[in-house]
């Protein structure tokens, strides 16, 4: 079965992503992702909760720990978190995501 997914009539408010939101993804105690709901509210949730919310059309995925690893952080099981230039990477990625959110709003 093939077909085009029709555009939704419900709009998404832009999310204001900050470095603080991305730093919440640096802990290794539990896998987590950053999602936004239709109102633009940001939440860090488990991958299962994010998948369910995205499939239901109520959330959109913004960032994962993989994004931060790709941007230059390293996994440190000894430290129990992602390490490296955390502040710099989180600030740069937050600026990129915030700009992308503003483009969606335009």
C-alpha positions in Angstrom: 0.0 0.0 0.0 1.5 3.3 -1.1 0.2 6.7 -0.7 1.0 10.2 0.3 0.5 11.3 3.9 -1.8 14.3 3.9 -0.6 17.4 5.6 -2.1 17.9 9.1 -4.3 20.9 9.7 -3.0 21.4 13.3 0.0 23.7 13.6 3.1 23.2 15.7 4.3 26.0 18.0 8.1 26.5 17.7 10.1 25.2 20.7 12.8 27.3 22.4 15.6 24.8 22.7 18.5 25.8 25.0 21.8 24.2 26.0 20.1 23.2 29.3 17.6 21.0 27.5 20.4 19.2 25.6 22.5 18.7 28.8 19.6 16.7 30.1 20.5 14.1 27.5 24.1 13.7 28.7 23.4 11.2 31.5 24.0 7.6 30.8 21.7 6.2 33.5 18.8 6.0 31.1 18.4 6.4 27.3 16.5 9.6 26.6 15.4 11.9 23.8 14.2 15.5 23.6 10.7 16.0 22.2 8.4 18.9 21.7 4.6 18.8 21.9 2.2 20.9 19.7 2.5 23.8 22.1 6.3 23.8 21.9 6.8 22.5 25.4 10.1 20.5 25.6 10.3 17.2 27.5 13.0 14.6 27.9 11.4 11.2 27.6 12.4 7.6 27.0 12.7 6.4 23.4 9.5 4.3 23.8 7.5 7.3 25.0 8.9 9.5 22.2 8.0 6.8 19.6 4.4 6.5 20.8 4.0 10.3 21.0 5.4 10.8 17.5 3.3 8.0 16.0 0.2 9.6 17.6 1.1 12.9 16.0 1.4 14.6 19.4 5.1 15.0 19.7 8.1 15.7 17.4 11.6 14.4 18.0 14.2 17.2 18.3 17.4 15.6 19.7 18.9 12.4 20.9 22.2 11.5 22.6 23.4 10.3 19.2 23.2 13.9 17.9 25.5 15.0 20.7 27.9 12.1 20.1 28.0 13.0 16.4 28.7 16.6 17.4 31.8 15.6 19.4 30.9 14.3 22.8 32.2 11.0 24.1 30.5 8.2 26.2 32.2 7.8 29.5 30.8 4.9 31.6 33.3 5.7 34.3 32.0 9.3 34.6 28.4 8.1 34.1 27.7 10.7 31.4 28.7 12.0 28.0 32.0 14.0 28.3 34.0 16.3 26.2 33.2 19.9 25.5 29.7 19.6 26.8 28.8 23.2 27.2 30.2 24.2 23.8 28.5 21.3 21.9 25.2 21.7 23.7 25.2 25.5 23.1 26.0 25.1 19.4 23.4 22.3 18.8 20.8 24.3 20.8 21.4 27.3 18.6 21.0 25.2 15.4 17.8 23.5 16.7 16.3 26.8 17.8 17.0 28.4 14.4 15.4 25.4 12.7 12.3 25.8 14.9 12.1 29.4 14.0 12.2 28.5 10.3 9.3 26.1 10.8 7.3 28.9 12.4 7.9 31.3 9.5 
